[in-house]
Amino acid sequence: MPKCLDCDADINLKADVETGEIVDCPDCGTEFEVRSLEPVKLDHAPQEEEDWGE
């Protein structure tokens, strides 16, 4: 079970989770991107920037 990189809480992944999916920590709410499944590797999700109507 992967741990949150910020608060060290357990992050439960669904059985059908896919690489590239965004998951969030149940304790602190930080969003992570699933980078790989074997072994499970999480990284901070990229921040979305405002497009200002473009």
C-alpha positions, 0 to 999 in steps of 0.5 A: 500500500503506497504512503502519502509523500506529505503526511505518510498516511496510507493511500488505498488504490482501487483494484482497477487503478491505471497509470496516469490516474490521479488519486488523493490522500484521504488524510491531507487531500494532496493529489498524486499521479500514479506513475507505475503499478509494478511497483506502485510509484506515486508522484505529486500531481501536476498543478493545473494553470489558469487558461484565462479563456484561451 
